[in-house]
Amino acid sequence: MSEVYEKLITCRKSVRAKTDFQPEVALILGSGLGDFADEIQIIQTVDYTEIEGFPVSTVAGHKGRFVFGYVGEVPVVIMQGRVHYYEGYPMKDVVLPTRLMGMLGAKKLILTNAAGGINFSFRPGDFMLITDHITTAVPCPLIGENVEELGVRFPDMSEVYSLRLREIIQKEAEKLSIPLREGVYVQLTGPAYETPAEIRMCRSWGGDAVGMSTACEAVAARHMGMEVCGISCITNLAAGMSSQKLNHKEVQETADRVAGQFKKLIRAVVRGIG
């Protein structure tokens, strides 16, 4: 048994000592969405600090716990606060929570994030359905010994973001009259915001939005056979696209401003895919 899998087994035992809840859908909540977890029918919560060997988020505003419960009739597990590569954790620990949710029973994963807009047609407050991603700038979470218990050595990534789930999200957004952009998400390391030259590079690659999370989690989830979808909240235009200096306060303010709509969409999506 690999060291990574042994750690996952230990984490699962810690969680199972507190709850036997069986989720169908997993959610990772980005900036501005954290309190969505407080609005569901909560059955049990487990703080990350209560899980042996679990990485703990150090980002302000991230609560740092799993929330188990129901959205409508759909059993869910929600990460209320994620772990980022820029916090200094190795990538295998960054994706450990994603893998753990899969090992707890979740078959589908909804990823959300706050992202900078690279596409000139995007505006702060837009929502972007992720159609694909680029992870060239960050280590692949599958580097190292393959965890055979989770998936194959060379997994196919031709459809990381499920077309079936994307179609459901588009329908739910249309029902709610919520405009939904589409595009390619680029994950960079952070924590520094990108330079204008880096943004031009990302645009030349075909990117539409940029951030510091999500894509690595999607890769880990697909490796173990989970069905994945993702939505970005465009909180700002990326560096060099306006005279505005970038800061986390602006990101948080925009995320908070559109949180009501975002939560309404996520609730509908969970019910639709569950």
N, C-alpha and C positions, 0 to 999 in steps of 0.2 A: 504494500500500500504506500502511495507517495506521501511525502510530508504535507503537501497541500491538501490532499484528501483526508489525511488524519486530522488536520486542523478543522476541516469542515465537519467531520464526524463529531469532534469535541464541541464545536459551536452548536450543532444540531441537538446534541444531548442537553446542552445548557438551556436551549429554548424549549425543548420537549419536557424538561423538568418543570416548566412554568405553564405550558399550554399544549394541548393536543389538537389545536385548531388546524383544519386542513384548507388552505387557500387555493383558489382556482386562478386568480389574477394577482400579479405583483405590480406595485407602483413604486417608482422612485420620484420623489417630489423635489423640484428645483426651487430656486429663489422665488418668494412670493406665494408659493403654493402650500407651504408647510402646514398651515392651519386647516387645510382640506381634511387631513386625517382626524382632526378634532370634531368634524361635522358628520362623520359616519356613525353607524351603530357599532360602537366599540365593544368587543368581547374581552380582549386582553391587550395589555401593552407590556413590552419587554425592553428595558433600557439597554443600550449597547454595552454599558459598563457591567451589566449583569451576565454577559455572555463571555465565557472563557476564551481568550485569544482573539477577541473581536477588535478590529481597528475602530477607533473613536474619532468622530469628526471634530475638528478644531475651529470650524468656521462659525463666526458669530451669526446667530439667528437660526442655526440648525439644531433642533432639539436633541437629536441623537437617540432614537428609539424605533422599534418596530411596533406598528399598530395592527392588530388583528381584528377583523370585524366584517361587516356587511355594507355594501353599497346596493341598495334595493335588496335583491335576494342573492346577489353575487358575493361569495366569500373571498375576501381580499387580505393581502398582507401589504402594508405600506411602510416604506422607508421614510421616516420623518427626519431628514438630514442624511446626506450622503458623504462618502469619503472621497477625497480628491487626490490625484497623483502629486499635485503641488504641495500637499501637506507633508510630504516626505516619506509616505508609505511606498513599499514596492508595489508594482502593478498587480501582483497576485493577491495582495491584501486589499487593494482598491476594488477588485471585482469579487472578493470573498462574499460580501453581502448579497450580491446578485446570485451567485451560485448557491448560497445558503437558502434563499427564497425558493429557488428551483428544487432543492433537496427537501424543502418543507412541503412541496406538493404543487407549487404554482406552475401552470403550463403556459401562461401568457404574461408578457412583461410590457408595461407602459412606462416609457421613459419621458421625463420632462426636464426642461432646463431653461435658464435665462441665457440668451445668446446675443452676440453683436451682429448686426446686419452687414453683410458684404455686398449684397445685391443692391444696386442703386434705386430699385423700385420699392424696396422695403422701407417701412417707417417704424419708429418706436411704438410698441403696443401691438404690432402685428403678431399673428400666430403662424408658424411655419410647420407644416407636416413634413417630417424628415423622410425623404425618398431613398437616400443613400448617404454614405459618409466617407471621409478621408481621415485616416489615422497615421499617415506617414510620419508625423512629427512626434508621436508618442510610442513607447514600447508596446508591442502586441502582448496582451495578457496571457497568450498561450505559449510564450517563449519559455523554454526550460522543459523538464520532463513532462510528457503528456500525461494528463490525469485520465487514464483509460476508463475509469468508472464513470466519467462524465461525458466523454466524446472521443472522436477519432483524432489522430495526429494531424491530418490535413483537412479540416472541415471546409465545406463549400460556403462561400460568402456572396454568391451571386444574387441572393435576395435576403439581405440581413433584415430589412424592414418589410414585414409581410404585406404583400399586395392585398390579401383578403382583409387584413385589419385596417389598412389604409383606406380601402373603399368604405368600410364601416364608419371610420372617423369622418370621411368626407360627407357621408349621408347624414350623420348626426350633427355636424357643423351646419349643414344646409338647413336642416329642420329648425335649428336654433337661430338661424340667420346670423351666424358668426362667420365672417370672412376668414378664409384659410388659405394661406400661401403654401407653396410646395418648394422644396429645395434640398440641396446637399449640405450637410453639416460637417464642418472641419473641427477636429479636436486638436488643440495645441496644449502645451504643458501648463501655462500660467506659472506663477500667479501674476506676473507682470502682464498688463494688457499689451496687445500686439503693436508693433511699429507700423507706420503707414506702408513701408516697403513689404513687410510680412503680409499685410492685408492685400496688397496688389498681387503678391505671390499666390495667396489663397484663391483670389478671384481668377487668376490665370489657370489654376488647377480645376476650376469649375465649381468652387464653393459659393454658397449663398449666405451662410451664417457660420459664426465661429464661436467656440466656447472651450471650456476646460474640463469637460466630463462627457458622459453619455455613450460615446462611440465604443470605448473600451468595454463598458458594461454590456452593450449590445453584442459585441463579439463573443464575450464569455457566455452570454445567454444562448446565442445561436449554437455555440460549440456543444452545449448540453441539450439541444433540441427544443428550447423554448421558442414560442412564437413572439416576435418583437415588433413594437411600433414606438414611434417617438414624436413629440411635439415640442418645438422651441417657442419661447416667448422672446420676440425681438425687443430687447430693452434699450438698445442704443445703436446708432450707426457706428461702425468700427473706425479705428484710427485713420486719419487722413481724409475721411469722407465729409467732415464738417469741421468748423473751427472749435467745436466743443471739446474740452479736455475730458478724458474718461475717468470716472471714479465709481466706486461701488455704491455710493449713495444714490446716484442717478439710476443705476441698474435696479436697486431695491425700490426706488420710488415708482419707476415704470411698472415693475412687476406687481407692486401693490395696487397700482391704479387699475390694472386689467385683471386682477386676481379673481374678481367676481365672475367675469365671463369665462376665464380659464377653468375655474372650478366647475362651473355649469357644464362646460364641454367635457371635462374629464369624467364627471358623474354620468353623463349620457353615454360616453364611450365605454366605460366599465360595464354598464348595463347592456350595451349593444354587443360587446365581445364576450361577455361572461356566459 
